Amino acid sequence: MGARCSKFSICWFQSHLKASVLESSDLENGGKGEKNTWPRFGEFSLEQLKAATCGFSSENIVSEHGEKAPNVVFKGKLDNDRWVAVKRFNKFAWPDSRQFLEEARAVGSLRSERLANLIGCCYEGEERLLVAEFMPNETLAKHLFHWENQPMKWAMRLRVALYLAQALEYCSSKGRALYHDLNAYRILFDNDGNPRLSCFGLMKNSRDGKSYSTNLAFTPPEYLRTGRVTPESVVYSFGTLLLDLMSGKHIPPSHALDLIRSKNFLMLMDSALEGHFSNDDGTELVRLASRCLQYEARERPNAKSLVTSLLSLQKEAEVPSYVLMSIPQGTASSKQPLSLTPFGEACLRLDLTAIHEILEKMGYKDDEGIANELSFQMWTSQMQETLNSKKHGDTAFRAKDFASAVDCYTQFIDGGTMVSPTVYARRCLSYLMNDRPQEALGDAMQAQVVSPEWPTALYLQAACLFSLGMESDGQETLKDSTSLEAKRNKN
């Protein structure tokens, strides 16, 4: 997703590298033997990266990953006019700066046209940041699941599979076979429309070892058993990506394998591709995906074998990627940045503590007529117990006792006497605090039913979607909530 900062004209010239980073290096891309100029890995100061991103402006956020303390990626511009992606970790992710630097240097030693290469890092105080090449033409998830004008062509899907396999083979040849949480958001498209694998997934997680934050239905079985990532785990994830490419949807492997075993594999294929691929190609890709998704890790192919299998399937090899993708060469896809309110930023970053503070300050002022209704009901003795449930819920919510808040608000809601969107909003956040995002999403949606023009309900839906790993849906909902709030403020 593109983003820009109107202050770049003043601020990017403040950024200077500590060492020369524009030196020639060999292009290692699966045997092409070409030469290219890439920046060598270097160290940046925090001030340089602040200048490049205009103070880590929310307008420059291009993606975010993680659970309750996500690691945000910003778009930035250095003084040499190079666009970069700057990943800023939460302060607990890498407590040991030496370990962070060693890991970053190891990943930064890789250079391939199949990777969005790591070109630097920063470690000052509690700050841990990575700097990589910026890929301006969105993610595979965007082009595959959320396309607007036309679906991704079959030839391009096959090319994505091959380039990704080549990226994994290159990394394996350099001793970096482990890739964490390989998914459609990790594959990015460069200026020429060529797919690249994000280097960020090559960094080991130093803190808790959690490498798969997405839905458990897509997690390699051995990771569920042992909590450890192996090269075979990465191949399993590659198999899930082959399913994505074939179907245009994110299909759980168990469901796909059931279809494959029952010889109904054509049901896997994207209906938008009908008539645009041969059954032989489809059969071969299904066979390859099935091998990658074997329950026993030792039965899966290695990256080199994947490359060999996919090379023979390539179509329209002479056609440039930007043509297949219908992207103007050298031009980033245009997308206007979101100008977010503090509430929007908190939801985007899944900063639940900030959301709690905002909801607490808001109180019940957005409940239409609820205050008067409650005042009137206070005179009715039989309603006292229901009202006390709400009162106790508010006390628990204020004290950050979110489990008790859920229980008390549930008693109030189940009483059915009056409907309060704020109570739904508060129970929604309490559910999120208790790691129950599905229930939280239900409450956020119910708050919108009760009060359709209330931006808070949509903001919370976005936060729930991010928590569920549904980032694109979360982004779209965040847009809607931002627009609704802007419209409301005009009136």
Number of C-alpha atoms within 10 A of each C-alpha: 19 21 19 21 18 9 11 17 8 10 20 22 16 15 21 18 16 11 11 12 15 14 11 12 14 13 19 18 18 16 9 8 10 9 11 14 11 19 19 21 26 20 21 22 16 19 14 22 28 18 23 31 29 24 15 19 17 24 21 24 26 20 23 19 21 18 17 16 17 20 18 21 22 26 31 29 24 21 16 12 11 12 17 26 26 30 23 20 20 16 13 13 18 19 15 14 16 11 13 23 20 11 16 26 18 17 25 24 13 20 25 21 20 26 27 25 26 30 28 25 25 24 19 11 10 15 17 23 25 27 29 24 22 24 26 25 26 23 22 25 22 16 20 22 18 15 13 9 8 12 16 20 18 22 19 25 21 21 22 23 23 23 25 23 27 27 26 28 22 24 23 17 12 13 11 17 19 21 24 23 22 25 20 21 18 19 24 24 25 24 19 20 26 22 30 24 29 25 27 20 17 22 18 18 15 15 11 7 12 15 18 20 16 17 11 12 12 20 21 28 18 17 16 12 8 8 14 14 20 17 16 24 25 22 29 29 23 24 25 27 25 22 24 24 27 25 21 25 17 18 17 16 23 12 11 22 19 12 15 19 10 9 10 13 17 17 12 21 20 17 12 13 15 10 8 10 14 10 11 10 15 18 14 14 22 23 14 18 27 22 17 26 27 20 14 12 19 9 12 22 17 18 25 15 12 23 20 13 16 19 16 10 16 17 15 12 10 6 11 15 23 20 13 17 20 14 16 13 14 13 14 19 14 12 11 11 17 19 15 18 13 13 19 25 21 20 25 28 23 25 17 18 13 16 22 19 12 14 18 15 10 12 13 16 11 15 16 13 11 17 14 10 11 13 10 10 16 13 10 9 8 10 14 12 13 19 20 15 20 20 16 17 27 23 15 20 24 15 11 15 15 22 16 18 28 23 17 24 27 17 18 24 18 12 15 9 12 14 17 21 26 24 24 25 25 28 28 29 31 28 22 23 19 13 15 16 22 15 16 28 26 14 25 27 20 18 26 20 13 17 19 14 15 19 23 25 26 27 27 34 29 30 33 29 23 26 29 19 17 15 21 18 15 24 18 12 19 26 20 16 24 22 16 17 18 13 12 12 8 6 5
